[in-house]
Amino acid sequence: MSMPKTVTRPWDITRYLDSDEAIAAYLDAVLEEEDPALLAAALGDVARVRGMTQVARETGLGRESLYKALSKQGNPEFGTVLKVMHALGLRLHVSV
């Protein structure tokens, strides 16, 4: 007797980033990992949810270059990260 095949699909975090609170919790969790590449990719996830074209327009950066910089393989400059965060309405917060 053969078992039925399990149908899977790629997991996409952007399906769950449906509120400001969900986005903040996601980015907080990513920041705890202390992994710059993961943070860049997470900002890319949020930018895709909010609209990469709009983020590109607000940052003055090219859409394709943002996709590349905000990928797991990307290595954006800190200035780019700040521009993207500003365009997304996000702020860095330091606490001790």
Legacy VTK file of the C-alpha trace (Angstrom):
# vtk DataFile Version 3.0
C-alpha trace
ASCII
DATASET POLYDATA
POINTS 96 float
0.000 0.000 0.000
1.554 3.296 -1.035
1.232 6.371 1.086
-0.266 9.492 -0.429
2.292 12.080 -1.405
2.520 15.135 0.778
2.119 18.340 -1.138
4.376 21.119 0.097
4.981 24.667 -0.926
7.833 27.014 -0.034
7.319 28.840 3.242
7.108 32.585 2.771
7.310 34.840 5.837
5.712 37.688 3.935
2.335 35.935 4.202
2.465 36.568 7.952
3.736 40.154 7.965
0.233 41.556 7.848
0.451 44.198 10.579
2.896 46.680 12.038
3.043 44.539 15.182
3.925 41.394 13.217
6.646 43.264 11.322
8.098 44.683 14.560
8.096 41.250 16.238
9.762 39.697 13.180
12.507 42.325 13.037
13.051 42.143 16.822
13.549 38.382 16.541
15.943 38.833 13.619
17.976 41.436 15.521
18.429 38.987 18.403
20.306 36.688 16.010
23.009 39.334 15.479
23.401 38.296 11.846
23.776 41.233 9.415
22.862 39.107 6.385
19.701 37.907 8.095
18.754 41.482 8.966
19.269 42.598 5.367
17.090 39.734 4.137
14.412 40.508 6.747
14.315 44.152 5.669
13.937 42.849 2.127
10.959 40.744 3.260
9.323 43.785 4.824
10.101 45.924 1.766
8.445 43.322 -0.474
5.346 43.388 1.732
5.176 47.182 1.647
6.080 47.375 -2.057
9.662 47.374 -3.287
8.887 49.915 -6.011
7.570 52.388 -3.435
10.574 51.766 -1.142
12.930 52.316 -4.076
11.171 55.571 -4.934
11.320 56.838 -1.330
14.978 55.905 -0.854
16.145 57.149 -4.239
17.723 53.751 -4.881
17.115 51.426 -7.815
14.581 48.655 -7.283
16.888 45.958 -8.631
19.787 47.155 -6.484
17.494 47.046 -3.437
16.456 43.476 -4.232
20.138 42.552 -4.444
21.223 44.469 -1.318
18.287 43.195 0.751
18.838 39.530 0.017
20.539 36.873 2.128
23.629 37.310 -0.091
23.443 41.106 0.004
25.710 43.320 2.029
24.066 46.744 2.102
25.848 49.793 3.425
24.530 51.068 6.738
23.265 54.191 4.988
21.147 52.002 2.723
19.728 50.169 5.736
18.809 53.484 7.351
17.170 54.771 4.153
15.126 51.588 3.821
14.086 51.670 7.466
13.006 55.296 7.114
11.044 54.504 3.937
9.313 51.653 5.790
8.446 53.891 8.720
10.756 51.959 11.052
13.119 53.317 13.702
16.109 51.829 15.446
15.824 51.865 19.205
18.689 51.382 21.620
18.113 50.206 25.154
20.304 49.041 27.995
LINES 1 97
96 0 1 2 3 4 5 6 7 8 9 10 11 12 13 14 15 16 17 18 19 20 21 22 23 24 25 26 27 28 29 30 31 32 33 34 35 36 37 38 39 40 41 42 43 44 45 46 47 48 49 50 51 52 53 54 55 56 57 58 59 60 61 62 63 64 65 66 67 68 69 70 71 72 73 74 75 76 77 78 79 80 81 82 83 84 85 86 87 88 89 90 91 92 93 94 95
